[in-house]
Amino acid sequence: MVIASVRELFKEDEKFRGLVTSYLYEFERLLAWAGDADRRCRKAYLLFSRAVDRLE
């Protein structure tokens, strides 16, 4: 299972743990910012990113 593998790697690999922690922090910061953005802007982003295959 992928989740279990990632969890184990996170526990065992300090470099991986640092990368994941940084990624999650930045993503959560962006989500908080997006939460303050206009709802239509978020819908436009989802539409455009799906249209150009950035979201699959």
N, C-alpha and C positions, 0 to 999 in steps of 0.2 A: 504494500500500500504506500502511495506516495507521501501521504501526510505523516505516517509513522517514520518513513525514511528521513524526511526533512526534520522532524522532531529529534530524531536520534543524532543527525548531523549537527543540528543546532546545539545539542548538549555537548557533543564531543569536539567540535571544531571551533576554536576561538575566532579565527578569521571569518569563517562563515557566519558565526553568531553576530559579529560586529557588522558585517554587511547587511544581514537581515534586519538587525535592530535599526540601523541607519535608514534602510529602505522603508521600514514600517513607520518610523518617526516622520520621514518626509512625506510619505503618502497620507498619513493621518493629518499632517499639517495642511496639505493641499485639500483634503476633504473638508477640513474645518473652514478653510477659505472659500471653497466652493459652496459650502452651506450658506455662506453669507451672500453669495452671488445670486443674481436673478434666476429664477427657475427656468425661464425661457432660454437663457444662455446655456444652462446645463443640458437642456433638451437639444439645443442646436449642436452642442459638442458631441453628444451621443449620436445624433443623426449623421453628422459629418464624419466622425471617426469610424462609424460602422460602414458608411458608404465608400471609404477609401481603405477598408480592410485593416484598420488599426485595432478594431475590436472584433473578435471572432467568437 
